[in-house]
Amino acid sequence: MPSRNWWQARADDVAAGLLAAMFLAFILQITARYVFNSPFEWTLEVCLTLWLWTVFWASAFCLRDTDHIRFDMLYLVMGKRARRAMAGLSAAAIIACMVAALPGTWDFVSFLKIKKSASLRIPLFYIFSIYLVFMAATIAAYGWRLWKIIRSEDALNEEGVAS
């Protein structure tokens, strides 16, 4: 079975591919508009969709926990035990909020099957389904983090952050 680093590299490859496709659509739009004076209407939609997918894909699979912005001044002055409790509480709160929002999100995204995008006529379900993937990945990641915090103090690195 491939290592975690291998899977991380493949997730990064997908994000890079999404960005590359977005850039190509952007360049195509500029060329069509300013060189041939005949802009494509679909390239804006492609760029917006790829940006949405890039943001949620990267947030779900590419960013490490330490890559996120934190307001941790209070957290860092606490002892190891308090840090562990705060980290566990925050992980549990994120899981609870995401799980509570999941049914409503699923209903809304499912509803979007009947609506289509303006230019390419793609059902909006496919465009916004990445948010469901993001939610599932976030629940899994914070579930794993909470498990490591509960299981052992060694899950906290030198800054007291679950690794």
N, C-alpha and C positions, 0 to 999 in steps of 0.2 A: 504494500500500500504506500502511495506517495506520502512524503513528509508534509508537515504543516507549511513549511517554507515553499514547497513546490506548489501547493494549493494557493498560497498567498501570491506567488509569482503569476499564476494563471489568472487570478482575480485582477491583479494589476494589469495583465495583458489585455483583459477585456476592457478595463477602464481606458487604457491607452488606445485601443481600437475604436471605442466610442468617441473619444476626443479627436482621433484622426479622421473618422468619418464626418464628424461635425465640421472640422476644419475644411475638408474637401468640399462639402456642401456650401460652406461659406465662400470659398474661393470660386466655386462654380457660379454662385449668385453674383459675385462682384464682376466676374468676367462677362457673364451674360448681360448684366445691367449696363456696365460702363464700356465694354468693348463692342458688343453686338447690339446694344440699345434695345434688348428684348429680355427683360428679367423673367426668371422662372418663378411661379407663385409657390411651388411646392418646397423650394429650398429653405424658406423660413420655417415652415412646419417641421421639416427634417431637423434643422438646427435646434429648434425648441424641444422637440421630442428627445433628441440625443442628449441635450443638456440635462433634461429631467432624469433620463436614465443614468447618465454619468454621475450626477450628484447622489442619487439614492444607491446606485451600485457601489460607488466608492465609499459612501458612508457605511454601508452594510458590510462590505468585504475587504476594503483596502486600508481603511484607517485603523491604526492601533489605538488602544485606550489612551495611551499617552499622547496621541496626536490631537486630542480634543482640547479645546480651551476650557480651563478650570478656574473656578474661584475658590482657591484652596488655602487661603491664609489661615483661617481658623483650623482647618483640617491638619495643616502641617505643624501647628504648635501643640497639638494633642499628643498624648501618649499612644503607644502601639495598640493598646486595647480599645481606646476610644476611636482611633482611626478605623480599626476593624469593624466596630459597631456602626460607625458612620458609613463606611463603604458598603457594608451589608444592607443597611437601611436604604441607602440610595439605590442600590441594585434591585432590591425588592420593590421599591416604589416605581422604578422604571418598568420593571416587569409587569407590575399590577396595572399601571396606566396603559401600557401597550396592549395587554390582554383585554382590559376593559374596552378599549377603543377598537379592537379587532372586529367584532361583529358589525358595528356600524360602518366601519371602513369597507368590510367585505360587501355589505349591502349596497353602498354607494358605488363602489367600483363595478360590481355586478350589474347595477342599473345602467352603467355606461355602455353596456353591450349594444343598446339600441341607438346610441348616438355615434356619429362618425365624424372624423376630423374634416376640416373644411376643404383641404386641397387633395389629399391622397385617399380620402374616404375610408380610412382605417378605423375600425371600431375603437372608441376611446378606452374600452376595457383593456386593450393591449397596451395602450400608451401608459395608462395609470396603474397597471398591474404591478409595476416595479415597486410601488409603495407597499404593497402586500409582502413582497419579497423582503424589502427593507424591514418591515415590522417583524416578520418571522425571524430574520437574522439577528435583529436587535434583541428580541426575546431570548433567543438561543444564546447569544453572547453574554448577556447579563445573567442568564440562568447559570451558565458555566462559571461566570465570575462569582456569583453568590455561592455556588457549590464549593468553589475553591476557598472562599473566605470562611465559610462555615466549617469546612473540613480541616483547615490548618492555618496557623499564623504564618507559615512559610509562604503562603500565597501572596503576602504583601511584600513588595520589593523595598529597597532602601528608602524610598520616599513614602512608604506606607500605602502604596497603590497596588491593587490586585493586578497581578501579571497574568 
